Amino acid sequence: MSLAVPADAAVSAEASRRRTFAIISHPDAGKTTLTEKFLLYAGAVAEAGAVKARAGRRRATSDWMALEQQRGISITSTVLQFTYRDHVVNLLDTPGHRDFSEDTYRVLAAADAAIMVLDVAKGVEAQTLKLFEVCRARSLPVLTFLNKYDRPGRDPLELLDEIEAQIGLRPTPATWPVGIPGDFRGVLDRRDGGFVRYRRTAHGATAALEERLDAERAVVEEGNAWQQAREEAALLDEVGATLDVTSFLAGKTSPLFVGSALTNFGVRHLLDAVVDLVPPPEARVGTDGSTRPLDAPFSGFVFKIQANMDPAHRDHVAFVRVCSGRFDRGMTLVHAPSGRPFSTKYAASVFGSERDTIDVAYPGDVVGLVNASSLQIGDTLYDAEPVAFPPIATFAPELFASARPRDTGRHKQFHRGLTQLEREGVVQVLSDPDGDPVPVLAAVGAMQFEVFAHRLAHEFGAEADLSSVPYKVARRTDRETTDHLRQVRGTRVLARADGTLLALFESPYYLQRLEQDHPDWRLDPIVGAGAVP
Ligand code: G4P
């Protein structure tokens, strides 16, 4: 009986079976398909097709967002939990649109690893690059999946070079393709030198048929394709592109798998790697430098807030990543920033707008707290011994727009919406310390402005006029430098809600000149992946 197991031992055991990761990719590289195939291989769905069907239902039942429908994209992030090989896998979905948003970055703050999905015909694309910078800033371990091998594509050796050159991450193939893109027979498993031959099933709806052959039989049956794979694998051995767990965990090398999510080829290998290689949750360090052990009382932090997901209830869901202890629905926690009690009567696991009540959760899991309007991104919640985790970095904005209510009679609604949407992290809101009342919105992706305007109109009843302002780059500054910058054309200093002063520049070259001419001015570059500490 589980009652015989001391509670903290049970927490450690549960934590060690958790694997919490996100998939990062360029739109269309196959993230949704792969997610669906993971569910298929985990036995969570009997046939592929469920994820898209659920996504369809979500669109049908929620106007969050009509915008999603118009643009045919997914803006909302979701969390998916399933079990595989007696492990609990938490897949944090990142928004799949072409634009970057701060949401994606924040989701990565809650993940212990990422899978980078690349289309074999395209290689590294802009979005992957940007997301990867965030992984690197956090030293997040990354697995790579070279997808769509069933179609004509590029030479895989060339792609390895490209990955290393463009993102500075050294791929270490665990499997290597037998057959060329478009004529994909199976993989050479570099871990034992054997051949795994795949056969399709109709529409990829059920697991691919896999047959394991030893090298002798592979020579006879696959001839040249096998020979070529062997030669390429020998080359990889020679250059030392071989799986190394330590450098993977340090975010320096990336175990690589080839496959086709559509036909299910290679999906099992990748899912096995999630269990075998992705690290389980680790104890997190609080702002005071002390470590909160996994088996300490409950603690967690809010990494995402989503309001009005269900139009029938104007609600507010805060997604909390559990860092330590056991979560029991109904427990009263402490909200670290205010010291106030927080009731968790309404806890849910959320997938799109579908909810299941969640009763128990462990480190690595994500809990959606409903009616959590007092929580903000980055807030820590804890039980018993106090802890506060460091804030989630906000990102250096790259796009700016001034915002005015279209109808001045709806000034109040406009400001209510502005405050709420800023708290949810939809956009950053900058104000003029010299008193210009027109706020400036700041974002890392243009989509954030669209979401802002749409939600302001539909949820708060205030249409907004946004006009872009021509700044391109931001630097952190101080009062003294602000006084100097008042005399400089093409710049403006604005304040974030927390008081940080941001100097905005119309031209990066101009900024460069100012930095050269005035080395004593404080114009701090944004560190890491654009994080403003
Ligand atoms: P995303 O979430 O990363 O945006 O990509 P998604 O899985 O939606 O896949 C984008 C398109 O690529 C889909 O085709 C999907 O079927 C296809 N795809 C995904 N994996 C593979 C693969 O391994 N091989 C091949 N050949 N195609 C793949 P679509 O036509 O846009 O959509 P659908 O009508 O098939 O759903």
Boltz pocket constraint, residues with backbone or C-beta under 6 A from the ligand:
constraints:
  - pocket:
      binder: B
      contacts: [[A, 25], [A, 26], [A, 27], [A, 28], [A, 29], [A, 30], [A, 31], [A, 32], [A, 33], [A, 34], [A, 96], [A, 147], [A, 148], [A, 149], [A, 150], [A, 151], [A, 259], [A, 260], [A, 261], [A, 262], [A, 263]]
      max_distance: 6.0
